[in-house]
Amino acid sequence: MNVELISVYGNDATVCDAARVSFDKKASNYSEEQNSRLINYLVKHKHTSVFRHPQLTFRIQAPIYVERQLRKHEIGLELGLPPEPNSSINSISGRYVDFSDTYTLIKEWRTQSKDSKQGSADPLDFYGQSACDEIEYAVKEFCQNAYKKLIDLGVSKEQARTILPLNLNTTFLWTGSLLSFIHVFNLRLKLDAQQETREVVAEMLRLLKENGNFAESLKAFEL
Ligand SMILES: Cc1cc2nc3c(=O)[nH]c(=O)nc-3n(C[C@H](O)[C@H](O)[C@H](O)COP(=O)(O)OP(=O)(O)OC[C@H]3O[C@@H](n4cnc5c(N)ncnc54)[C@H](O)[C@@H]3O)c2cc1C
């Protein structure tokens, strides 16, 4: 897993500018404290359209099953940054590139949860962990070698890739508004989200906090 925050458009003042235009004013006409109070007011009263102006782009390397879950978030993630409108999510293509050699291996195997809302529960014991590691490694090696054999036999990449497992890493660029990513954080950082996906999303949020442009907005959304 690897996450980069490659582009940030806007900051807390962008949010305030959008709200203050109603009174033909800008964030710069007010103190930091007044703008901070405004952001809290906007979140509290669900005036969320103003959080759609800032735009973020992440470059993410994650296993296919994580990318698949993240792709379910659509609204506000369909418009890319100018000059690349409609560049919401673009992935590496297994039709053109052989990326059959990078996988995300499970760090710790978990048992199935008895509560159907939770996908998994406690970790397996030490022996369970090493037995699962062995299976995972064997399957990965088998699929990776089989892929290479199909390529050697002259099969196209777009067909050979169909035998690769879900823990294969893919790389994608993901652009969307601050508000849409806040929605992603709210849903995918909860305990009922898959842990491997939570880890990717937690890293996205960590990078955004480190960037610092949206300190007040993130605080107001309790992130
Ligand atoms: C823990 C967990 C388990 C999940 N399990 C499954 C599963 O088993 N199977 C599965 O298919 N998906 C599953 N999902 C995905 C889930 O159903 C959503 O598709 C995903 O979380 C995206 O959420 P969203 O629809 O709110 O996001 P977006 O599509 O980004 O929408 C954002 C918000 O915009 C509004 N909105 C979106 N579309 C419309 C519309 N047409 N009309 C009016 N308002 C709209 C809603 O308020 C929505 O919350 C799961 C998600 C989570 C977090």
The ligand as a Gaussian input file, in Angstrom:
#p B3LYP/6-31G(d) Opt

LIG

0 1
 C      -18.969000      -0.958000       5.689000
 C      -19.487000      -0.915000       4.287000
 C      -20.015000      -2.048000       3.696000
 C      -20.498000      -2.023000       2.380000
 N      -20.991000      -3.158000       1.821000
 C      -21.432000      -3.144000       0.542000
 C      -21.937000      -4.305000      -0.098000
 O      -22.020000      -5.361000       0.513000
 N      -22.320000      -4.242000      -1.392000
 C      -22.264000      -3.065000      -2.088000
 O      -22.645000      -3.062000      -3.261000
 N      -21.798000      -1.944000      -1.509000
 C      -21.383000      -1.949000      -0.239000
 N      -20.891000      -0.803000       0.328000
 C      -20.856000       0.420000      -0.471000
 C      -22.040000       1.339000      -0.113000
 O      -23.273000       0.744000      -0.443000
 C      -21.899000       2.672000      -0.882000
 O      -22.019000       2.435000      -2.268000
 C      -20.560000       3.325000      -0.644000
 O      -20.250000       3.344000       0.728000
 C      -20.588000       4.739000      -1.184000
 O      -21.405000       5.500000      -0.341000
 P      -22.382000       6.581000      -0.883000
 O      -23.369000       5.980000      -1.806000
 O      -22.881000       7.339000       0.297000
 O      -21.308000       7.495000      -1.695000
 P      -21.512000       8.333000      -2.985000
 O      -21.956000       7.520000      -4.137000
 O      -20.224000       9.060000      -3.176000
 O      -22.654000       9.335000      -2.591000
 C      -22.446000      10.366000      -1.621000
 C      -23.778000      10.851000      -1.111000
 O      -24.483000      11.489000      -2.174000
 C      -25.879000      11.215000      -2.042000
 N      -26.345000      10.495000      -3.235000
 C      -25.652000       9.628000      -3.989000
 N      -26.378000       9.171000      -5.023000
 C      -27.583000       9.770000      -4.919000
 C      -28.766000       9.693000      -5.677000
 N      -28.869000       8.918000      -6.755000
 N      -29.810000      10.421000      -5.276000
 C      -29.747000      11.224000      -4.191000
 N      -28.649000      11.341000      -3.417000
 C      -27.574000      10.624000      -3.769000
 C      -26.078000      10.402000      -0.794000
 O      -26.338000      11.253000       0.294000
 C      -24.726000       9.755000      -0.608000
 O      -24.457000       9.396000       0.729000
 C      -20.430000      -0.817000       1.638000
 C      -19.895000       0.324000       2.242000
 C      -19.429000       0.291000       3.541000
 C      -18.829000       1.552000       4.145000

